[in-house]
C-alpha cells in the first residue's frame, strides 16, 4: 500500500480526523484526548457497520488488531490501516515488527512509550487535540471535534556555530558532514547508530550540541534526546536522510523527481520499504548509477565533496553554523 489517506471517524458525540501517510504512525499524548475512543469507534463500526451509530470514512479499510491471536488475525488483513492500542503487549515485540515489515498495511500505534524495534519517523508522532470552534448554544449536545498535531516541531536555526556535532550516520552521510565541520573548525563525532546518540550527547563535555540524524527512522529516540535539553542546548537537524538531501539538492533535477520529493507517499510501497530512508537510498543509487556522482552508502564518492556538489547540498539545508 502507498499514498496518503484521510481517516474521519464520527458519531453523534465526536469526530476525529487523522491523516496517515506512512506505514508507521504513532499516537501519543495525555489521557482523555480521544485515542482510545478512536480505536473503539473503528472497532465498533468494523463489527456492526451502520448499526454501531458510527461512520468511518477512508479510501481503504480500517481495522483494529488486538488479543493473543493477533498474528493469525493480521495474516488475513491486507492493504488496510491497522490500529493497535498500547494495552496489547505484542505491539512492543520483534515478532510484530517482523510481521509489520512484511505486510502491505499501514499501522497506527497508540503508544506513550518509545517503540525501539520500529523505524518510525519523527514527523509521524502525533497527539490529538480538540479543535472545536465557539461554544454551541447547547454545549451538552455539541459534537467534540478532534484532529492530530505533530508532537515534535522542527527546530529553527540562526547560524550559531555549535561546540560539537554528533552525527548518526557512520557511512557516506558522516563523511559529508564531517568535511563541512572540519572546514568550519567544528568537532564532529560519529555516534555509530541512532541508539547511541543519547549516550554520546549525555557524556559529551560540550553544552551546545547539534545532532544530525535520519528523521525517517529517528522517532523512537526523540523522547530520550529531548529530555537532555534540561541540561544542555541541543539542536536537531533531522532530514529524512542524507540521500534525501542529495536528491533534493538539484544535482539530479527533473520534473518526475521533483514530483516524487513533493509527494513521496504516492511513490513508496510500504511492503517494499519499511522506512522512507531505504527508499531514498535506493532512488539515489539508481539515479546516480554510471555517472561521476555514482552513490555508495558505505563510502562517500569524493565527487560529493567537490565545491559544486557540496554547495548544492548545503544550499538546501538551514544555516547550521557548520
C-alpha positions in Angstrom: 0.0 0.0 0.0 1.1 3.6 -0.6 -0.3 7.0 -0.7 -1.8 9.5 1.8 -5.1 8.5 3.5 -7.5 10.7 5.5 -9.4 8.9 8.2 -12.6 10.5 9.6 -14.4 8.8 12.4 -17.6 10.3 13.9 -20.7 9.6 15.8 -23.2 11.9 17.4 -20.7 12.9 20.1 -17.3 13.1 18.5 -15.5 13.5 15.2 -11.8 12.6 14.9 -9.6 13.3 11.8 -6.2 11.8 11.2 -4.1 11.8 8.0 -2.0 8.7 7.6 0.9 9.0 5.1 3.4 6.3 6.1 3.3 2.7 7.2 4.0 3.7 10.8 2.1 6.4 12.6 2.4 6.9 16.4 -0.4 8.5 18.6 0.8 9.8 22.0 -0.4 12.4 24.4 -2.3 12.6 27.7 -5.2 10.5 28.7 -8.8 11.5 27.7 -7.7 13.1 24.4 -9.6 10.6 22.2 -7.0 7.9 21.3 -8.9 5.1 22.9 -12.2 6.5 21.6 -10.9 6.5 18.1 -10.0 2.8 18.2 -13.2 1.8 20.0 -15.3 3.5 17.3 -13.4 2.0 14.4 -13.8 -1.5 16.0 -17.5 -1.0 16.6 -18.0 0.1 13.0 -16.0 -2.9 11.7 -18.1 -5.3 13.8 -21.6 -3.7 13.4 -21.4 -1.4 10.4 -24.1 1.4 10.4 -25.9 -0.2 13.3 -23.0 0.9 15.5 -24.0 4.5 15.2 -20.5 5.3 13.9 -19.3 6.4 10.5 -15.8 5.7 9.3 -14.7 7.4 6.1 -11.5 6.4 4.5 -10.5 5.2 1.0 -9.0 2.0 2.5 -10.3 -0.4 5.1 -9.6 0.5 8.8 -9.1 -2.4 11.3 -8.3 -2.7 15.0 -5.9 -5.5 15.9 -5.8 -6.9 19.5 -5.6 -10.1 21.5 -3.3 -13.1 21.7 -4.4 -14.3 18.2 -3.1 -11.1 16.6 -0.7 -13.0 14.3 -3.4 -15.1 12.8 -5.8 -12.1 12.5 -3.1 -10.0 10.9 -2.4 -12.6 8.3 -5.9 -12.0 6.8 -5.5 -8.2 6.7 -4.1 -6.6 3.5 -3.9 -3.0 2.2 -5.6 -1.6 5.3 -4.8 0.8 8.1 -4.4 -1.2 11.2 -4.9 0.4 14.6 -3.4 -1.0 17.8 -3.7 0.1 21.4 -0.8 0.2 23.8 -2.5 -2.3 26.1 -1.5 -5.0 23.6 1.9 -6.2 24.7 2.6 -7.8 21.3 3.0 -4.3 19.8 6.4 -4.0 21.5 7.7 -7.3 20.3 10.1 -8.1 17.5 7.6 -10.7 16.2 5.2 -7.8 15.5 7.9 -5.7 13.9 8.7 -8.6 11.6 5.1 -9.1 10.6 4.6 -5.4 10.0 7.7 -5.2 7.9 6.4 -7.9 5.6 2.9 -6.8 5.3 1.0 -4.4 2.9 -0.6 -2.4 5.7 -0.2 0.9 7.3 -0.2 0.9 11.2 -1.4 3.5 13.7 0.0 2.6 17.1 -1.2 4.2 20.3 2.0 4.2 22.4 3.1 6.6 25.1 6.5 4.7 25.4 9.0 4.6 22.6 8.9 1.5 20.3 12.6 0.9 19.7 12.1 -2.1 17.4 10.2 0.0 14.8 11.8 2.6 12.5 9.1 5.3 12.6 9.6 8.9 11.5 9.9 12.0 13.8 7.3 13.6 11.6 4.7 10.9 12.2 4.4 11.2 16.0 1.1 12.8 16.8 -1.2 13.9 19.6 -4.9 14.6 19.4 -6.4 18.0 20.2 -9.9 19.4 20.5 -10.5 21.8 17.5 -14.0 22.9 18.5 -15.0 26.4 17.4 -17.0 28.7 19.6 -19.3 27.0 22.1 -22.6 25.8 20.9 -25.8 27.3 22.3 -26.4 23.8 23.7 -23.0 22.6 24.8 -24.3 19.4 26.3 -25.4 18.3 22.8 -22.4 19.6 20.9 -20.1 17.2 19.0 -16.4 17.2 20.0 -14.1 17.7 17.1 -10.5 16.4 17.3 -7.6 16.4 14.9 -4.0 15.4 15.0 -0.9 17.6 15.6 2.8 16.9 15.4 4.3 16.5 18.8 7.9 17.3 17.7 8.2 20.5 15.7 11.2 21.3 13.6 14.0 23.3 15.2 14.9 26.7 14.0 18.5 27.6 13.1 20.1 31.1 13.1 23.6 30.1 12.1 25.2 29.9 15.5 28.3 27.6 15.5 27.8 24.6 17.8 30.5 23.4 20.1 30.1 19.8 18.9 28.2 18.0 16.1 27.0 14.5 16.7 26.1 12.6 13.5 24.1 9.3 13.5 25.4 8.0 10.1 28.7 6.1 10.1 28.8 6.0 6.3 28.6 8.5 3.5 26.5 10.9 5.4 29.0 11.2 8.2 31.9 11.7 5.8 30.0 14.6 4.2 29.0 16.4 7.5 32.4 15.7 8.9 34.0 17.5 6.0 31.7 20.5 6.5 32.5 20.6 10.1 36.2 20.4 9.5 36.1 23.3 7.1 34.5 25.4 9.8 36.5 24.3 12.8 33.7 22.4 14.5 34.4 18.9 16.0 32.2 16.2 14.6 31.8 12.7 16.1 30.2 9.6 14.8 27.6 8.1 17.1 27.7 4.8 15.1 23.9 4.4 15.1 20.8 6.3 16.3 20.5 4.3 19.5 23.9 5.6 20.6 23.2 9.3 20.2 21.6 9.8 23.6 24.7 8.4 25.4 27.1 10.4 23.2 25.3 13.6 23.8 24.9 13.0 27.5 28.5 12.2 28.1 29.9 15.0 25.9 31.8 17.8 27.6 30.1 20.3 25.2 26.9 22.0 26.3 25.9 23.4 22.9 25.4 20.4 20.6 24.0 19.9 17.1 22.6 16.4 16.4 22.2 15.3 12.7 20.2 12.1 12.1 17.9 10.5 9.7 14.5 11.8 10.6 12.7 9.0 8.7 13.5 6.5 11.4 14.5 8.6 14.4 11.2 8.7 16.2 12.0 6.1 18.9 15.0 8.2 20.1 13.2 11.5 20.4 11.8 11.4 24.0 15.2 10.4 25.4 17.2 13.0 23.5 14.7 15.8 24.2 14.9 15.0 27.9 18.6 16.1 27.8 17.5 19.7 26.9 17.0 20.2 30.6 20.8 20.2 30.9 22.2 21.1 27.5 21.4 23.3 24.5 20.6 20.7 21.8 19.6 21.5 18.3 18.3 18.7 16.0 18.7 18.6 12.2 16.6 15.7 11.1 16.2 15.5 7.3 14.6 12.3 6.0 18.1 11.0 5.3 21.4 12.2 3.7 20.3 10.5 0.5 17.1 12.6 0.6 19.2 15.8 0.9 21.2 14.8 -2.2 18.1 14.1 -4.2 16.6 17.4 -3.2 19.7 19.4 -3.9 19.1 19.6 -7.7 22.1 17.5 -8.7 19.7 15.1 -10.4 16.9 17.5 -11.1 14.0 16.6 -13.4 10.2 17.1 -13.2 9.5 13.5 -12.1 12.0 13.7 -9.3 10.6 17.0 -8.1 7.1 15.5 -8.0 8.3 12.4 -6.1 10.0 14.6 -3.5 6.9 16.7 -3.2 4.6 13.7 -2.6 6.8 10.7 -1.6 3.9 8.8 -0.1 2.5 8.3 -3.5 5.7 6.5 -4.7 6.8 4.5 -1.7 5.2 1.0 -1.5 5.2 0.0 2.2 5.7 -3.7 1.5 9.0 -2.9 -0.2 10.3 -0.2 2.0 9.7 -0.3 5.8 11.4 3.1 6.2 11.5 6.0 3.8 15.2 6.2 4.3 15.5 2.8 2.5 13.5 4.2 -0.5 15.6 7.4 -0.9 18.8 5.3 -0.7 17.6 3.0 -3.5 16.5 6.0 -5.5 19.8 7.8 -5.2 21.8 4.7 -6.1 19.6 4.1 -9.2 19.6 7.7 -10.4 23.4 8.2 -10.0 24.5 4.9 -11.4 27.0 5.2 -14.2 27.6 9.0 -13.5 30.5 10.7 -11.9 28.2 11.1 -8.9 27.6 7.3 -8.5 26.5 6.9 -5.0 27.6 4.3 -2.5 26.3 4.3 1.1 29.3 2.6 2.8 31.8 5.2 1.4 31.2 8.6 0.0 32.1 9.3 -3.6 34.7 12.1 -3.5 32.7 14.0 -6.1 30.2 14.9 -3.4 32.9 16.9 -1.6 33.7 19.0 -4.7 32.6 22.6 -4.5 29.7 22.4 -6.9 28.1 19.3 -5.3 28.7 20.1 -1.7 27.4 23.7 -2.2 24.3 22.3 -3.9 23.6 20.0 -0.9 24.4 22.6 1.7 22.2 25.1 -0.2 19.0 23.3 0.7 20.0 22.9 4.4 19.2 25.6 7.1 22.2 27.6 8.3 23.5 25.1 10.9 26.6 27.1 11.7 28.9 24.5 10.1 
